[in-house]
Amino acid sequence: PIPRFVSLRSGEANIRTGPGEQYPIKWTYQRQGLPLEVVAEYHHWRRVRDWQGTEGWMHSSMLTGKRAFMVIGDGGAVLIRAEANASARVVAQVEPKVVGRIDACAKGSDWCRVRVDDVKGWLPRKAMWGTYPNEEVD
């Protein structure tokens, strides 16, 4: 379905101005696992948008269906909790722009089970970019 979230398969991938290698490179991403939103498709090319709203075309081989997130926010650290509630024990603090994996989000839940390196826990959806508000991820 479109739109949908994916993540960057490679540690380096070009985003182009159009759906083909003949189009100029607009930007090069250098962060494996970065979440991207697919907003259009043309053959093997995907029009993607990043967390800042930058859009361009990327070959589908550079993307994976593994779900990822980026911590968003304009201030300090966001807390990863041991359980899906704001009073649960803190297992880690993560700064804005940290990228991690989404393990699961229940439909309609405000929390997702996430992983950042070896740390596992729960993060509020409002603190991340990479999932839709009521989407189920499993």
C-alpha positions in Angstrom: 0.0 0.0 0.0 1.0 3.6 -0.5 2.0 5.4 1.6 4.0 2.9 3.7 7.2 3.0 5.8 10.4 1.1 4.8 14.0 1.4 5.8 17.3 1.9 4.1 18.9 -1.5 3.3 22.4 -0.2 2.6 24.8 2.1 4.4 24.8 4.3 1.3 22.1 5.0 -1.2 21.3 7.8 -3.7 18.1 9.6 -4.0 17.4 11.0 -7.5 15.3 13.7 -9.0 13.4 11.1 -11.1 12.7 7.4 -11.4 15.8 6.2 -13.3 19.6 6.3 -13.3 19.5 8.9 -16.0 18.2 11.4 -13.4 20.7 13.4 -11.4 21.5 12.4 -7.8 19.8 14.8 -5.4 21.2 13.4 -2.2 23.1 10.5 -0.8 21.9 8.8 2.4 24.7 7.2 4.5 22.7 5.6 7.3 21.7 2.0 7.1 18.3 1.4 8.8 17.0 4.9 8.2 13.2 5.0 8.1 11.7 6.3 4.8 8.1 6.7 3.7 7.2 5.4 0.2 4.8 7.9 -1.3 4.8 6.7 -5.0 6.0 3.8 -7.2 7.2 3.6 -10.8 8.4 0.2 -11.9 11.4 -0.6 -9.7 11.6 2.9 -8.4 10.1 4.3 -5.2 9.5 8.0 -4.4 10.5 8.3 -0.8 10.2 11.0 1.9 12.5 11.3 4.9 11.7 12.6 8.4 12.5 16.2 7.3 10.2 16.0 4.3 12.9 15.7 1.6 11.5 13.6 -1.3 13.2 11.9 -4.3 13.4 8.6 -6.2 15.3 5.5 -5.0 15.7 2.1 -6.5 13.7 -0.5 -4.7 16.8 -2.7 -4.1 18.0 -0.1 -1.7 15.0 -0.5 0.6 13.8 -3.2 2.9 10.4 -3.8 4.6 12.1 -4.0 8.0 10.5 -1.3 10.2 12.6 1.4 11.7 12.1 4.7 13.6 14.0 7.9 14.2 13.6 9.7 17.5 12.1 13.1 16.9 12.0 16.1 19.2 13.5 19.5 19.6 14.9 19.0 23.1 16.5 16.5 25.3 16.5 12.8 25.5 13.5 10.6 25.1 13.0 7.7 27.6 12.7 4.0 26.6 10.6 2.3 29.2 10.5 -1.4 30.4 6.7 -1.5 29.8 4.2 0.5 27.7 3.4 3.2 30.2 4.9 6.5 31.3 5.6 5.3 34.9 7.5 2.2 34.0 11.2 1.8 34.8 13.5 3.6 32.4 15.8 1.3 30.4 17.6 3.9 28.3 17.6 7.5 27.2 17.9 8.3 23.5 18.6 11.6 21.8 16.8 13.0 18.8 17.9 11.5 15.5 18.8 8.2 17.0 17.7 5.4 14.7 16.3 2.0 15.9 14.1 -0.9 14.9 10.4 -1.2 15.6 9.6 -4.7 16.9 5.8 -4.2 17.3 3.1 -1.6 17.7 -0.4 -2.6 18.6 -3.2 -1.1 16.5 -4.4 2.1 18.3 -1.7 1.9 20.9 0.3 5.0 21.9 3.4 2.8 22.5 5.7 0.6 20.3 8.2 -2.1 21.3 11.5 -0.9 20.0 15.2 -1.8 19.9 18.2 0.4 19.8 21.4 -1.6 19.5 21.1 -4.1 22.4 18.5 -2.2 24.3 14.9 -3.2 24.1 11.9 -1.4 25.5 8.8 0.7 24.8 8.7 4.2 23.2 5.7 6.4 22.7 4.7 6.8 19.1 4.7 10.6 19.5 8.5 10.5 20.1 9.3 8.7 16.9 9.0 9.0 13.1 8.4 5.8 11.2 4.9 4.7 12.1 1.4 5.9 11.5 -0.8 6.9 14.5 -3.1 3.9 14.6 -1.0 1.4 12.6 -0.3 -2.1 13.7 3.3 -3.3 13.2 4.3 -6.9 13.9 
